[in-house]
């Protein structure tokens, strides 16, 4: 007979395991979407890609860069995509550790530290990648319709803060583990 679904009777470990599974599903979906980003750039009209990047408009008239420019823009997006996939891999592994019940060990600390570093790096890489993609997609426009977009958005600032927070949490967890080992030596 199946066990009744009384979520309040679940142990914290069971709830963490269930949450970890759900988060790994979301991370997997995010990784799939991120991996498809370069193909999305190739398949979209340049105006849609430019509108996606900070609301940039191509100019007064429609334009269509040659197909190789789409591929160059897609290739230019790869560093950001690869960095994002690396961060999602760290998150996947972090939730795998949580699902096994490893919360304060060296693995979760290492994963949090790497995820924080990835977010900080993304905060600086994202504006650079967006600038290159806009330059490539508007390079063949007539004079006056080429675009150069440089900027640091609130999204980049949020990435920077979140990365710093995760880095600090990882450092605090490692320091707490060190102090616990040190205190166990005194007993």
N, C-alpha and C positions, 0 to 999 in steps of 0.2 A: 504494500500500500504506500503511495507517495506521501511524502512529508507535507503537512499543511504549510501554506505560504504565509508564515508569520514573520515578517521582516524585522519586527522588534525583537524577536527571539534570536536572530542571527548574531553571531559573534562579530566583533570588530574585524577579525581576520577574514571572515566570510564576506563581509561587506566590502572590505578592501579588495579582495579577490574579484568580486563581481564588478566593482568600479574599474579595476585594472583591465578586465576583459572588454568592458564597454569603451574605455579610453583607447585601447589598442585597435578596436574597430575604427574609431574616429581617426586615429593616427594613420591607419592603413588607407582610409578614404582620402585623407589629405595628401598622403604620399603619391597616390595614384593621380590625383588632380594636379599636383605640382609637377610630376613627371610628364604630364601631357601639355604643360605650358608652352614649350617650344613649338610643338605641333599646332597649338592654338594660334600662336603668332603667325605661323606660315599660312594657316587656313583662313585667317580673318582679313577683312578689308583694313588697310592701314589706318583709316580714320577711326575704326573701332579700337585698334591697339593704342593709338595716340590718345583717344578719349579716356581709355583705361589708365593711361599713365598721366596722372595729374590733370585730367581734363583738357589736354592739349588739343587744339584744333589745327588742321593742316593748312589753313589759309582760306583765301577767297573762293577758290574753285576746287573741284574734285581732282584728285591725282591718283595715279596707280604706279608705284615704283615697280621696276622690273622684278620678276620672281626671284632672281638671285639675291636681291636686297632683302626679301622676306627671310630667306635662309640665313643670311648674314645676321639679321636681327635676332632670329631664333638661336643662332650659335652664340651671339652676344649675351643672351639671357641664361646660358648654361651655367656660368659660375654661381649665379644666384640660385638657380634650381638645384645644383649639386650641394651647395651649402645648406639649403633648406632641407634637402633629403637627408643630409648628415644629421641635422638637428632633429628631424623626425625619427631617425634611427635611434638616436640617443633617448628620445622620449619613449619609443617602442620598448627599448631595453630597460628603461627605468620602470615602466609599468609591468614588464615581465618580472622584474625583481620584486616589486610590490605584490604581484600576484602570488609569488612563492613565499611571501611573508617576510622578505628581507627589506626592512625599511631604513635602518640606521647603519647598515654595513658600508664597506668601502665601495661596493659597486654602485649603490644609489648616489652616494656622494660624488663619485667620479662622473656618473651620468649627468647629474645636476650641474656640475662644474662645466662639463663639455657643452651642455645645452645652453648654459648662460653665456659661455664664450661664443657659441654659434650665433646667439641672438645679438650680441654686441657687434660681432663681425658683420652680420646682416644689416644692422643699422647703418653701417658705413658703406657696404657694398651696394645696397639697394639703390641709392641715388646715382651711383656711378653706372650701374647696369641700365637704369632707366634713361640716363642721358645718352648712352651709346645707342640704345635702341631707337630713341627719337632721332638722333643724328642720322642713323642709317636709313630709317624710313622716310626722312625728308630730304636726303642728300640730293636726289634727282629732281626735286621741285624747282620751279623757276625762281629766279631771284625775288626775294621778298616773301617767299612762302616756305623757306627753309626754317627749321626750328632748332633752337638750342635751349634745353631745359636743365637748369641746375637748381637744386634745392634740397632741403632737408625738411621732411614733412613731420607732422605730429605722429604719424605711424612710426617713423624712424626713431623719434624721441621715445615713444612707448617701447619699442624694441630694445633701445638702449637701457631704459629703466628696468624692464623685465629681465634682461640679461644680467644686469648688475645685481638685481634682487636674488636671482637664482644662484649667482656666483657667491653672494654673501651667505645665503642659506647653506650652500654646500660647504663653505668654509666653517660656518658655525657648527654644522653636523660633524665635520671632521675634528674640530677642536673639542666638541663634547665627547666624542668617542675616545680621543686621546686622554682627556681628563678622567673618563671612566676607567680606562686601562690603568692609568696612574694611581687612581684611588683604590683599585682592586689590589694593587701591589702593597698597599699599606695594611691590609687586613690580615 
